[in-house]
Amino acid sequence: MRNDNEYKALSVKEFTKAAEIYDSGHAGIYEMCKDDYPPILEELKKDDFEDLLDVGCGTGPMVELLASEFPGRHYTGLDLTPKIIEVASAKGIEGARFVVGDAEDLPFDDGSFDAVICANSFHHYPNPQAFFDGVARVLRPAGKLVLRDYTAPAPVLWLMNHTEMPLANLVGHGDVRAYTTDEVHAFCTAAGLQPIKLEAQRKFRLHLVALKPTDAQNARLRFGDIQ
């Protein structure tokens, strides 16, 4: 069993190499990440936003898409791998900045963003609750988290976590663990986020939309008015 730093070092090594092919159209296993972009885009169309954070942004393909769909907004991409951020920054996406940083220790002020997205990166995080706590902190009241990652029925998930991901570690990938929808729900509520959509979808995909309640909603939650 690896410790947190070992998992993160594996991820940095993996994506330093992947940075060379990530945008090539021949990115191997990373091509599947593109399947998550349209569902995230559809969720973001439902509510206005000004400042958005993409956690685990890779070379910035999702930020690039959003900047074309929603020009004039402010975008921040964060990734643990310096080479990935170097490639993303070189694209010169208008309204975007890219930052090297840890998803479990977000280097931003409280209430900095209206929306946070995370596409196919969450299974690399050794401390998932730290990620959710950080998202809740940097979101503004009524801000939205949209997350997509892996999930599966319990027997398949057990195989993923105890066979597939350890094998991936052996060949240099920083995968840590995939989670059930119940576990993700618990992470959200412990962080003070309210899940409004949490689904296990086709192709072993987990789809989460969670909101940071306003002060008024928090008061109602405390008195049991919101189920």
C-alpha positions in Angstrom: 0.0 0.0 0.0 1.5 3.3 -1.1 1.4 6.5 1.0 -0.1 9.8 -0.2 3.1 11.2 -1.5 3.9 8.1 -3.5 0.6 8.1 -5.2 1.0 11.8 -6.1 4.6 11.2 -7.4 3.2 8.5 -9.6 0.6 10.9 -11.0 3.2 13.6 -11.7 5.4 11.1 -13.5 2.5 9.7 -15.5 1.2 13.0 -16.7 4.6 14.5 -17.4 4.8 11.8 -20.0 1.2 12.1 -21.1 1.5 15.9 -21.6 3.4 15.1 -24.9 0.4 13.3 -26.4 -2.7 14.6 -24.5 -3.9 16.9 -27.3 -2.7 14.7 -30.2 -5.9 12.8 -30.9 -3.8 9.7 -30.3 -3.7 9.8 -26.5 -4.6 6.2 -25.8 -6.5 5.7 -22.5 -6.7 9.5 -22.1 -9.0 9.7 -25.1 -11.9 8.5 -22.9 -11.7 11.7 -20.9 -13.3 13.5 -23.8 -16.5 11.7 -23.2 -16.9 13.7 -19.9 -16.8 17.1 -21.6 -20.3 17.3 -23.1 -22.1 16.3 -19.8 -20.2 18.9 -17.9 -20.9 21.5 -20.5 -24.6 20.8 -20.3 -24.6 21.2 -16.5 -22.8 24.6 -16.8 -25.3 25.9 -19.3 -28.0 25.7 -16.6 -26.7 28.5 -14.4 -24.7 31.6 -15.0 -21.1 31.8 -13.7 -18.3 34.3 -13.8 -15.3 32.5 -12.2 -14.7 28.7 -12.8 -12.0 26.4 -11.5 -11.1 23.2 -13.3 -9.4 20.8 -10.8 -7.1 18.3 -12.5 -7.3 20.3 -15.7 -4.7 18.4 -17.7 -3.5 20.4 -20.7 -6.6 22.6 -20.5 -9.0 21.0 -23.1 -12.1 21.6 -21.0 -11.1 25.2 -20.2 -10.5 25.7 -24.0 -14.0 24.4 -24.8 -15.6 26.5 -22.1 -13.8 29.6 -23.1 -15.2 29.2 -26.7 -18.7 28.4 -25.4 -18.8 31.1 -22.7 -16.4 33.9 -23.7 -15.7 36.8 -21.3 -15.6 34.6 -18.2 -12.6 33.9 -16.0 -11.1 30.4 -15.9 -8.5 28.8 -13.6 -7.0 25.4 -14.3 -5.2 23.6 -11.6 -3.0 20.5 -11.9 -0.3 18.8 -9.9 2.0 18.2 -12.8 4.2 21.2 -13.8 4.7 19.9 -17.4 0.9 19.7 -17.9 0.5 23.3 -16.7 3.3 24.4 -19.0 1.5 22.9 -22.0 -1.9 24.4 -21.0 -0.4 27.9 -20.4 1.3 27.9 -23.8 -2.2 27.7 -25.5 -2.8 31.3 -24.6 -6.5 30.8 -23.9 -8.2 34.1 -23.4 -9.5 34.7 -19.8 -7.6 31.6 -18.5 -4.8 31.1 -16.1 -3.2 27.8 -15.2 -1.7 27.0 -11.7 0.4 24.1 -10.4 -1.3 22.9 -7.2 -2.7 20.1 -5.2 -6.4 19.2 -5.5 -6.4 18.3 -1.8 -5.0 21.7 -0.7 -6.5 24.3 -3.1 -4.3 27.4 -3.2 -7.2 29.9 -3.5 -9.0 32.3 -1.2 -12.4 31.4 0.3 -15.3 32.1 -2.0 -13.2 32.6 -5.2 -15.4 30.6 -7.7 -19.0 30.3 -8.9 -18.3 26.8 -10.3 -15.8 24.0 -9.9 -15.4 21.1 -12.3 -13.4 17.9 -12.0 -13.3 15.5 -15.0 -11.7 12.0 -14.6 -9.2 13.2 -12.0 -10.9 12.4 -8.7 -9.7 8.7 -8.6 -6.1 10.0 -8.3 -6.7 11.7 -4.9 -5.6 9.9 -1.8 -7.7 12.1 0.5 -11.0 12.6 -1.2 -12.6 14.4 1.8 -9.9 17.0 1.7 -10.8 17.7 -2.0 -14.5 18.1 -1.1 -13.7 20.3 1.9 -11.5 22.5 -0.3 -14.2 22.8 -3.0 -16.8 23.9 -0.4 -14.3 26.5 0.9 -13.5 28.1 -2.5 -17.0 28.0 -3.8 -19.3 31.0 -3.3 -22.7 30.5 -1.8 -25.0 28.9 -4.4 -21.8 27.8 -6.3 -21.8 24.5 -8.2 -19.5 21.5 -8.3 -19.7 19.2 -11.4 -17.6 16.0 -11.0 -17.3 13.0 -13.3 -15.3 10.0 -12.6 -15.4 6.2 -12.3 -18.0 4.1 -10.4 -19.5 0.6 -10.8 -21.7 -1.9 -9.1 -20.1 -3.2 -5.9 -18.5 -6.4 -7.3 -17.0 -4.6 -10.3 -15.8 -1.7 -8.1 -14.1 -4.2 -5.8 -12.2 -5.6 -8.8 -11.3 -2.1 -10.0 -9.9 -1.1 -6.6 -8.1 -4.3 -5.7 -6.9 -5.5 -9.1 -7.1 -3.0 -11.9 -5.8 0.1 -10.0 -2.9 -1.7 -8.3 -1.8 -3.1 -11.7 -2.0 0.4 -13.1 0.3 1.6 -10.3 2.8 -1.1 -11.3 3.0 0.3 -14.8 3.4 3.9 -13.6 -0.1 5.3 -13.2 -1.2 7.2 -10.1 -4.7 5.7 -9.7 -5.8 5.4 -6.1 -9.5 4.4 -5.8 -13.0 4.7 -7.3 -16.0 5.2 -5.1 -19.7 4.3 -4.8 -22.4 6.9 -5.2 -23.1 6.5 -1.4 -19.5 7.3 -0.6 -19.5 10.4 -2.8 -22.7 11.5 -1.2 -21.1 11.2 2.2 -18.1 13.2 1.1 -20.4 16.0 -0.1 -22.5 16.2 3.0 -19.5 16.1 5.3 -18.1 19.1 3.4 -21.4 21.0 3.6 -22.3 20.6 -0.1 -25.8 19.5 -1.2 -25.9 16.9 -3.9 -28.7 17.7 -6.4 -27.7 15.0 -9.0 -25.7 11.9 -8.2 -25.9 9.1 -10.7 -24.1 5.9 -11.9 -24.2 6.2 -15.6 -23.2 4.2 -18.7 -19.6 3.1 -19.1 -18.9 3.0 -15.4 -19.3 6.8 -15.1 -20.2 8.7 -11.9 -22.0 12.0 -12.5 -22.3 14.5 -9.6 -23.7 18.0 -9.3 -23.6 19.5 -5.9 -24.3 23.0 -4.6 -22.9 25.1 -1.8 -26.0 26.3 0.1 -26.6 30.0 0.8 -26.8 31.2 4.4 -30.6 31.0 4.2 -30.5 27.4 2.9 -28.0 26.4 5.6 -30.5 27.8 8.2 -33.3 25.8 6.7 -31.1 22.7 6.6 -30.4 23.1 10.3 -34.1 23.2 11.0 -34.9 20.2 8.8 -36.9 22.1 6.1 -34.7 20.7 3.2 -34.7 16.9 2.8 
